[in-house]
Amino acid sequence: MILYEVNIEIDERIRSEFLIWLKTHIEEMEEVPGVLPNTQLFWDLEQKNKASIHYLFENQEYLDSYIDRLAHEMRGRLPDHFKEYLVFSRRCLVKTSK
């Protein structure tokens, strides 16, 4: 299992509207082959404008397929009027046995 973490810094001016869009986006992501249906959204306790979305992929092959074939399209679905108010970073994590 691979954790695909998307970190977002959200400008307060668009927060409410963006979160409505994000809910739909997460649902769409859970339809991607290999994404498990238990996506979680976390908020930073100290910096309230920062969030992390945790998607779980079944394995590395599914994650690679997503990144190679679908990521650009999924990221492109972000409405233009949000783009100047958000900062994204992403990382992939794998759980070790110890």
C-alpha positions in Angstrom: 0.0 0.0 0.0 1.3 3.5 -1.0 0.2 6.7 0.7 -0.1 9.6 -1.8 -0.2 12.8 0.2 -1.4 16.1 -1.3 -0.6 19.1 0.8 -2.5 22.3 0.1 -2.2 25.8 1.4 -5.5 27.5 1.0 -6.1 31.3 0.9 -9.0 32.1 3.2 -10.8 34.1 0.5 -11.7 30.9 -1.4 -11.7 28.3 1.4 -15.5 27.6 1.5 -15.9 27.4 -2.2 -12.8 25.3 -2.7 -13.8 22.8 0.0 -17.1 22.2 -1.9 -15.1 21.5 -5.1 -12.6 19.4 -3.2 -15.3 17.0 -1.9 -16.3 16.2 -5.4 -12.6 15.9 -6.5 -11.9 13.4 -3.7 -14.9 11.3 -4.8 -13.6 11.4 -8.4 -10.1 10.3 -7.2 -11.6 7.4 -5.4 -12.9 6.2 -8.8 -9.3 6.0 -10.1 -8.2 2.4 -10.5 -6.1 1.3 -7.5 -7.3 4.1 -5.1 -8.8 2.7 -2.0 -12.1 4.2 -0.8 -10.8 5.6 2.5 -9.4 9.0 1.6 -8.8 11.2 4.6 -8.6 15.0 4.9 -6.5 16.4 7.7 -6.1 20.1 8.9 -3.0 21.5 10.4 -3.7 22.5 14.0 -1.3 25.4 14.0 -1.6 26.7 10.5 -5.4 26.5 9.9 -5.0 27.3 6.2 -3.1 24.1 5.5 -4.6 20.7 4.8 -3.4 17.3 3.8 -5.3 14.7 1.7 -4.2 11.1 2.1 -5.1 8.8 -0.8 -4.2 5.2 -0.5 -3.1 3.3 -3.6 -3.1 -0.5 -3.6 0.4 -0.7 -4.9 3.2 1.1 -6.7 2.0 0.0 -10.2 -1.4 1.7 -9.7 0.3 4.8 -8.4 2.7 4.9 -11.3 -0.2 4.4 -13.7 -2.1 7.3 -12.1 0.9 9.6 -12.3 1.7 8.7 -15.9 -1.8 8.6 -17.3 -4.3 10.5 -15.2 -2.6 13.0 -12.8 -2.3 15.8 -15.4 -5.9 15.5 -16.3 -7.1 15.3 -12.6 -5.0 18.3 -11.7 -6.3 20.2 -14.8 -9.9 19.9 -13.4 -9.0 22.6 -10.8 -11.1 25.7 -11.8 -8.9 28.5 -13.0 -10.3 31.0 -10.5 -8.8 28.9 -7.6 -5.3 28.6 -9.0 -3.7 31.8 -7.7 -5.0 31.1 -4.2 -3.6 27.6 -3.7 -0.1 26.1 -3.2 0.3 22.4 -3.6 3.0 19.9 -2.8 2.8 16.1 -3.1 4.7 13.1 -1.8 4.5 9.4 -1.8 5.1 7.3 1.3 5.3 3.6 1.9 4.9 1.8 5.2 7.8 -0.3 6.4 7.5 -3.4 8.4 9.2 -1.8 11.4 
